Amino acid sequence: MANVVVVGAQWGDEGKGKIVDWLSERADIVARFQGGHNAGHTLVIDGVVYKLSLLPSGIVRGGKLSVIGNGVVLDPWHLIMEIHKLRAQGVEITPDNLMVAENTPLILSLHGELDRARENQNSVAKIGTTGRGIGPAYEDKVGRRSIRVADLADEATLDLRIGRLLTHHNALRAGLGLEPVDADGLKATLMEIAPKVLPYAKPVWKVLHEARRAGKRILFEGAQGALLDVDFGTYPFVTSSNTLAGMAATGTGLGPTAIDFVLGIVKAYTTRVGEGPFPAELFDTDGDRLGERGHEFGTVTGRKRRCGWFDAVLVRQTCATSGVSGIALTKLDVLDGFKTLKICVGYELDGARLDYLPTAANHQARCTPVYEELEGWSETTAGARSWADLPGAAIKYVRRIEELIQCPVALLSTSPERDDTILVTDPFAD
């Protein structure tokens, strides 16, 4: 059976939640493989709105196993809060349909405090983090001082982990003017949350390996977008993990041969939240109109998103770095009514024409967009479920995007409702 990875191919907020939900109906397992609770997504199912930021999208579908992989950094308190919130909406969540990898590193309150303290003191070049401790938790992971889910079950090991962690953090906190963390107090809070989290802890790599051998379909769900990848994004204005499709393997414990199809989620225009370069950003009424019609505010933070025309250069680049098989184009209906549309087809830098975004930060900041204009359409695309429902100009727009990004459209989304989707290529086809 085919296994599918879903990744955002821009700066996030591309509509992954709806697409993953749409695909999850045909999957047996939905596995989250990176990020934390900083990147939210909204699902609309039969008129009911579900807002998720940590749990996999498949959790709202009965009969599916949802998995949080080791590539995620887990705030255990947020996990329990999100479980309770969804249960209040009638969603059944038990250790039978939710598993957390035993080797998943934890986000603690000290991570959030450090995150916010550093961001507040960095007045020269703010990164634009959500302040939820994602970055510091990943730092501790690679620094080999994380407390992981399995450690909650062993008090002796937990004592060792806390000692190593606080040797590092209390020195940092002193330099930032923060009070030291009390080891006994931290241990008490962890021992309190442990019995609520441990029932979900499993050797996820083994569960997924056995599921694959049994012919189960696995849907791998990423958070954020490819342009926030710590290696290939607009560094340093990125997240602290790898957001590309390759992370699906290492973030769950399955090898790369388990991946059969990579679906890149792409918005029909471009947005980003926070600081950093954005060559095609608009500061005019068109940009305001995109933001208003697209309801461009962060699910988790509520921050207004920066908006711009579709940037084919960036999407072509991210399709290459994630090995995208096909894209799911979302929010086409937001463009309804524009007389003229523009697509960024290249950049100019110091008089030279570029067909990719350079790596150097000063070059990125100086890139200016080269646009191609296309005719807009006055008819609505909202709710379209077949090509025949689309205006001719809208079809031309989609086809031009395919040409420019050198990747075909597999799915076309025309509203937040899951059934308002045009299927071109089935990612789960064997």
Secondary structure, 3 states (H helix, E strand, C coil): CCCEEEEECCCCCCCHHHHHHHHHCCCCEEEECCECCCCCEEEEECCEEEEECCCCHHHHCCCCEEEECCCECECHHHHHHHHHHHHHCCCCCCCCCEEEECCCEECCHHHHHHHHHHHHHCCCCCCCCCCCCHHHHHHHHHCCCCCEHHHHHCHHHHHHHHHHHHHHHHHHHHHCCCCCCCHHHHHHHHHHHHHHHHHHEECHHHHHHHHHHCCCCEEEECCCCHHHCCCCCCCCCCCCCCCCCCHHHHCCCCCHHHCCEEEEEEECCEEECCCCCCCCECCCHHHHHHHHHCCCECCCCCCECEEECEEHHHHHHHHHHHCCCEEEEECHHHHCCCCEEEEEEEEEECCEEECCCCCCHHHHHHCEEEEEEEECCCCCCCCCCCHHHCCHHHHHHHHHHHHHHCCCEEEEECCCCCCCEEECCCCCCC
